[in-house]
């Protein structure tokens, strides 16, 4: 970072990072820039956000937890770190706590079950994208279908009696 004419120039697009909507309970992919032997590559860290601290201020951080081979790993990422290339939300599960530290003590199976039960949660779509109404049948058509079904059932019952 360099100071030029009393302005601080950051290698990170602050407005873009401030607009990132990540919350505890979200499953995210964090792409990290790793420099090795003069080359830069991207490394992926995917896991559950268990905490977000200090919101969108300059010192804001978020904690991501993942379990690999039965071993839990947590990383704390500064929100405005230039090492982070991008943050991608994979799945959003509504939770009732802002800090999910209790997940450390739970079994991975329990966590998956809880998140799966909440993953069916559907966020409301905007009102302007309503689906067109499906054509409905008239009551007369429904009555005819019911009568046809009843006559078929009666015929089947008579055939069974004859046998």
N, C-alpha and C positions, 0 to 999 in steps of 0.2 A: 504494500500500500504506500502511496506517496501523497504528500500534501502539496497541492498546487493552488496558488492564489486563495488561500484560506478554505479550500474545498478538499474534502477527503475523497479520493478515488478508490473504489473498492473493486476487487476482481470478481465480485459476485453481484448479480443483478438483484438489488435489495427489494425492489417492487415485486419482482417475480417470486422471490422466496417468501415475502410477506403474504402473498396471495395463495400460497400453498395451504390447502385445507386438510390438515392431518389431525386426527384426534386419537385419544386412547381407545383401543379396541379395533383400530384399523390394521389390516395386514398390508405392509408396504414393502416395496423393493427400493433399496437405496443403492444407487450406482456410484461407486467411489473411483476417483482417478488415482491410480497407483503408478509411481515412477520407479522403474527398475532398469539399470544400466542404460540410462539415456532414453529409454522408450516409455511411453505412457500407455497403460492399458486400463480397462474398466473392470472393477471387481464388484460383484453383486452380493448384497446382504439382504436377505428377505426374512421378515419376522413380524411379530406383533408389537405394536406400540403400547408400552405399559405406562409411560409417563410423558408428559410434556410440561416443561418448566419455563417460566418467564415469558410465555406467549410469543409475541413477535418483536420484542425488544432486542437490541444487539447481542445480549448474552443468552438468548433463548436456546434451549436444548430440547431434544427428544430422545427417549430411551427405547431401543428396539431389542426384543428378546426372541431368540430362535432356539429350538431344540434339535440337535443333530446327533444321531447315534446315542440317544438317551442322555446327552450332556447339554445342559442349558447354557447358552452364551448370550450375554447382554453387551450392547455397545451404546455409548452415549454420544450422540452426534450434535455438534453445534449447528443451529439452523442455518447460519450464514457462512459456513465453512466453504472455502474455495475447493476443497478436496471433493465435495459432493457434486457430482455431475448432474444428476436428476433424482427426484423422488417420485415414485409411481405408486398410487394406491391400488392394490389388487382387490381387496375385499373390505367392506365396511360392515362392522357389527356393532349395533347399539349396546352400550354398557351403562351401568348406573354409577360408576365411580370415575374420578378423574385420574386416580393413581391405581394401577392394577398390580400392586406389589404382591398381593395375595396369590397371584398366579404362580409365583416361584415355588410355593409349597404344594400346589395342586399337581396331580398326575396329568400328563399330556393327553391321555384319553378323556379325562373329565373336561379339559379345556376345549378339545375338539368337539365334544358332544354339546357343550354349552354354546359355542360359536356356531355350530351347525344349526341348532335350534333357532338361533337368531338370524342366520343368514337368509332365511326366507322372508325377512323383513323387506317390504317394498316401499321405496321412497315415492312420495306423491309426484305425479307428472304435472307439468303446468297445464292449466285449464284450456289453453289454446290448442293443445294436441289431442283432442278427444277423438276417439275412434267412431266411425260411422255406426249408426244403429243397425242392428241386424233385423231383417224382416221377420215378423212373428206370424204364427199361424192363427187363423180365425178359430173361434170356438167350434164351429161346425166341422172344420177339418179334423180337429182333435177328437171330436165325438165319433166321426167316421173311423178313425184309426183305432179307437178303443173298441168299437163294435166289431171290427175286423179281427182284432186280437182275441176277443171273447169267442167269436164263432170258431176260430182256429183251435182254441183250447177245448171247446165243446166237441169238435170233430175228433180231436186226438183222444179225448176221454172215451168217446163211443168206440173208436177203433180198438182201444185197450180192452174194453168190455167184451167185444166180439171174439177176441183171441183167447 
